[in-house]
Amino acid sequence: MKLFLTALFLVVGSMELCPLQEVETLVGSYEGKTNQIYVFSVGRQAAMQFRHVAPEVMDSTNLDDPALIGGLYEVSFTQVPSTGHDDFERTIVGLRIIQ
């Protein structure tokens, strides 16, 4: 019984340290890559910046290809608070071309 309670305590404790990241989605036009940051415009004056792209996304859609600039995409991403000057550090985890 002690072993079971100890294991349960460790599992619950680790869940608090590694919270599940919610996946969010936006639709935006790909503006390209600048200073290792992928940029999508959303609306007339807003832009979302992504520092990371999941490997499986890069395998299916190479965002380093300049031919993709200007395309409209549905972007799925996660974000965590940043320790730098940005509010969040975002990672693209899904990408689907719309046009």
Salt bridges, closest charged atoms under 4 A:
ASP64 OD1 - LYS33 NZ 3.19
GLU74 OE2 - ARG96 NH2 3.37
ASP86 OD2 - ARG51 NH2 3.58
ASP86 OD1 - HIS85 NE2 3.33
GLU89 OE2 - HIS52 NE2 2.61
